[in-house]
């Protein structure tokens, strides 16, 4: 392998490793966002398997960062062992990314059914500070800047609205840009227009699609890394020297066998010499 070609492959591997770092950050942030979203709004979810893509994405991101660092080292060192470890990490990351993308794709079609408890949680709203359902609803409406399930009119069918007798929605529905908002329905323009389930579905679909597309990007980058490392591993000079060493060792052992054979011949000649000496004495 020419030195110019080897240098070009080293540069390609270094660029690939930097792309692996970027992909690792994107995948890790997407997984962290999904986990934080579940942590803050977990009461609205039916099952916990929605966070499986996030767990796989975080594991993959950790290995991507490690692979990027190892790949930089591989490009600077002529070590078949490091190259093998680098390829092994890429294979593991590929499996994790493929699994995460498949689970994210499946969960994308189940977002509606996964958020089925939304209506039940809103029906249990009491407005008390120590009530977990009320705290979850108020926190979600403030964080996502939403009101109700689909819009503010969903509050009209809740027991809290009918029993409070105030004819208003919770203050967490008020748009923070309007300081005069008190939740009254006489001025609906001061409330957040979108419902919380709509906003949460949009957020979940966005992060799941981000995991899918980032996984595809990682696969493309890994393909370039596979090809580049394979080119470096081919015709590895260190391996060639190792083969020559083993060949010289075989020759050394062959010479040793010949030496032992010559020794046997020498002993045989010695036996013949002694036999001739016996014959000489007999003739004498």
Helices and strands as residue ranges (DSSP letters): H 3-41, G 42-44, G 49-51, H 52-76, H 80-108, H 111-114, H 118-123, H 132-144, G 152-157, H 159-164, G 171-173, G 185-190, H 196-233, H 237-283
